[in-house]
């Protein structure tokens, strides 16, 4: 049970780190350009160095970057393992939505193939036709006016 709680907290840290656009951009830069010094990374953002260092700290604590000292410089490098864990967590949701979209595609394809199917230009339910009720049966216009009349006020 404790291992599951630790994993959840780690995922929370990763998602919190990824929620910020500055941190996502830092990850993109490290992915595309490889390890870089703090000075090079910070120089690309219009913010105070302490604020940028806070972003790096969040990324480090989430395990998304690692820091290595080389002389007087600190080099940051992308660590992809936590991103794979997030991908593993997200994949069931991706499968769920792919299935839903495939089902929607099938319905839309059937509508295209069947000219009699309910859709724009038909008199079926959901078309906005006031003469059609949800059951698909036509209503008389007098039925509609009776339903829209306001009840009389009662005296107390």
Secondary structure by P-SEA (a helix, b strand, c coil): caaaaaaaaaaaaaaaaaccaaaaaaaaaaaacccccaaaaaaaccccaaaaaaaaaaaaaaccbbbbbcccbbbbbbbaaaaaaaaaaaaaaaaaaaaaaaaaaaaaaaaaacccccccccccccccccccccccccccaaaaaaaacccccccc
